[in-house]
Amino acid sequence: MTKIVLIGAGSAQFGYGTLGEVLASKVLQDCELVLHDINAEALDRVYQAGKAFIEKEKLACRLSATVDRKVALEGAEFVVISIEVGDRFALWDQDRTVPQQYGIRQVFGENGGPGGLFHALRIIPPILAICEDVRAICDQATVFNYSNPMSRICTTVHRAFPDLRFVGLCHEIASLERYLPPMLKVPFEELELRAAGLNHFSCLLEARYKSNGQDAYPDIRARAHEFFSAVPGSSDHLQHYLATGKTFDTEGSHTMSPELSRAARDWTERGLFKFVLEQLDLLPITTDSHFGEYLGWAYEVVDHKGIMDFYRYYRSCLCTAEPRIERTIKERLIPIIAGILTDQGFEEPAVNLPNQSYLRELPSSIAVEVPGIISKSGVRGVSLAALPRAYAALLQNQVGIHEMTAEAVLTRSRRAAAQALLVDPVVDRAVCARELVDVMISLQPQFLGYLS
């Protein structure tokens, strides 16, 4: 019986969603699923809902829940991590606004820039503790991570535990499936696509029509402007929720405010997206709020209103959505686990792994997002052709930042944290770096106080 452990299962979005996907899988229909969270009350809510659903549907899955991580991990074959620490949005607001108080023009502040650094410094230590337990209790297990900042987490984990089977997964690649078929007027299954880079900083590199092998990129470049200009609310998230009516205003009610509805305009959250396509001839696979976090000049190009509209929508949605268990597979985690168990050998569009010459322009010390082959041996990356030079240079700018983030966490060093700021192209203020680190530690002592 395959044993899967969900860490962070008290989160309704992750717990209910992943539980439903496991129960939808024919390969995993009789698996053992263990829910774990440090929040006993939240964990019990998800467990009781899952238990009732399994009994009602007469399913064979064996479900349990525990707040004891070591007990949960005994005999695990797959471990899935999706955690945050503290008050997610209150801390995120500090990550975003405190660096701006020092004049640093960062975008969003979740994965890149100063905000990404402090997010990483906060969340990597508990993930390392989880990985330490995995190594001690179930060292052959494959660990999948959903937490952000993905690239910094994966880079640090692989530096600390180089032999651990640790894979980062992110849904951003799914945006290609949403907008390329209507743009190119072909079903998604008839397109052969490959994207790569760093998580939330990745571009489409190859696009071909399967029917004749013809390069589809010229059509993408020619039609992108017309397509996005013609689609109201071209931000993927807002467009989806406007279409389905599942919208929320800033107070949490189930009706989007008129102001937020007006965010459905041409190129919403695509100002940087459009600029990169025009200047670098590459299509980013994510929107301004993420791609812009890694670029020093992005602040003057991104759609700030679209970013803040999405942030308000996202916050309201998570705070008010009523989760439920649905036996449908929406994410890629369960097909990947099934693919490993049945040795399917298929190519997965995006996995985050330590670079083993998958992207030759980047060193092995950094985790990269590339296609991967899924088989009984696990997840193996795909080596890609040479990257366009300008894009490679942008990715190379991130190497030192990731390495210094790992250094700061693993050596518990304030000095290394300040150096991670100084090597970041988003940071154009020098003398404030150490003070900014000190201020953030004073604001988040329970999470950053380990830095000395």
Secondary structure as GFF3:
##gff-version 3
##sequence-region A 1 452
A	DSSP	beta_strand	3	7	.	.	.	ID=ss1
A	DSSP	alpha_helix	12	24	.	.	.	ID=ss2
A	DSSP	beta_strand	32	36	.	.	.	ID=ss3
A	DSSP	alpha_helix	40	57	.	.	.	ID=ss4
A	DSSP	beta_strand	62	66	.	.	.	ID=ss5
A	DSSP	alpha_helix	69	73	.	.	.	ID=ss6
A	DSSP	beta_strand	78	81	.	.	.	ID=ss7
A	DSSP	alpha_helix	88	101	.	.	.	ID=ss8
A	DSSP	alpha_helix	113	137	.	.	.	ID=ss9
A	DSSP	beta_strand	142	145	.	.	.	ID=ss10
A	DSSP	alpha_helix	150	160	.	.	.	ID=ss11
A	DSSP	beta_strand	165	168	.	.	.	ID=ss12
A	DSSP	three_ten_helix	172	174	.	.	.	ID=ss13
A	DSSP	alpha_helix	175	184	.	.	.	ID=ss14
A	DSSP	three_ten_helix	188	190	.	.	.	ID=ss15
A	DSSP	beta_strand	191	198	.	.	.	ID=ss16
A	DSSP	beta_strand	201	209	.	.	.	ID=ss17
A	DSSP	alpha_helix	217	230	.	.	.	ID=ss18
A	DSSP	alpha_helix	236	244	.	.	.	ID=ss19
A	DSSP	alpha_helix	258	261	.	.	.	ID=ss20
A	DSSP	alpha_helix	271	280	.	.	.	ID=ss21
A	DSSP	beta_strand	283	284	.	.	.	ID=ss22
A	DSSP	alpha_helix	288	291	.	.	.	ID=ss23
A	DSSP	three_ten_helix	292	294	.	.	.	ID=ss24
A	DSSP	three_ten_helix	298	300	.	.	.	ID=ss25
A	DSSP	alpha_helix	304	320	.	.	.	ID=ss26
A	DSSP	alpha_helix	333	341	.	.	.	ID=ss27
A	DSSP	beta_strand	346	354	.	.	.	ID=ss28
A	DSSP	beta_strand	367	375	.	.	.	ID=ss29
A	DSSP	beta_strand	378	381	.	.	.	ID=ss30
A	DSSP	alpha_helix	389	396	.	.	.	ID=ss31
A	DSSP	alpha_helix	399	411	.	.	.	ID=ss32
A	DSSP	alpha_helix	414	422	.	.	.	ID=ss33
A	DSSP	alpha_helix	433	443	.	.	.	ID=ss34
A	DSSP	alpha_helix	445	448	.	.	.	ID=ss35
###
